[in-house]
Amino acid sequence: MRAFFFYAAAAIVAAVLYYLYQRQLGAISFFILSIFFFYLTFTQIWTRKKKDPHRTDDESEKSGKDSR
């Protein structure tokens, strides 16, 4: 059921973005997409940190070497 709502929302958003392109307002579409992708990235990072708060994503800290 959740997948259905996701695809329905994606279709509606695609129609709105297409309408904006037809009106030569494509920059607004890119701005909306950038906010959406930022939100997706933020939620993925947030859930990873909730699962394992001691995990580091920095490569220099993983190897244990000083980055200087």
N, C-alpha and C positions, 0 to 999 in steps of 0.2 A: 504494500500500500504506500509505503514511504517513497519507493522508487517511482510510482505513478505520479505522485505530487511533484517529485523532482523533475521528471520529464515534462510535466504540464507547465511548471514554472519556467523551465528552460525554453519551451516553445513560446510562451507569452513574452519572455524577455527578448528572445530572438526577433519576434515580430515588432516589438517596441524599438529595438536597435535598428532594424531594417527601416522602419518609418523615419527614424532620425537621420539615417544616411540618405534617404530620398529627399529630405528637407535640407540637405547639405549641413547637417549638424553632427557630423561623424566624430568630432572631438569629444562631444558629450558621451557618445557610446564608448570611446576608449577610456574616458574617465570613469564611467560606471564599471567597466570591466576591470580596470586597475583596482578599484575599491573591492570588487568581488574577489579577485585573486589575492589581494592583501589579507582579506578576511579568512580565506581558506588557509593560507600559510600560517596566519596567526593562530587559528584553531588547532592546526596540526602540531605546531610547536607547543602550544599550551597543553594539549593532551599528552604529548610525550613527556613533558616536564612533570605532569601530575602522576604519571605511571612510575617514573623513576627520577626522583628529585636529585639524586646524586650523580646522574649521568651527565657527561659533558659532551658538547658537540664540537668543541674546538680541537682540531687535529694536533696542535702542539701540546695540549694537555693530555691527550690520549697516549702519546708516545713517551711522555715523561721527560722530554728534553726541554731545555731552556731555549726560547725562541730568539735569544740575542745573538 
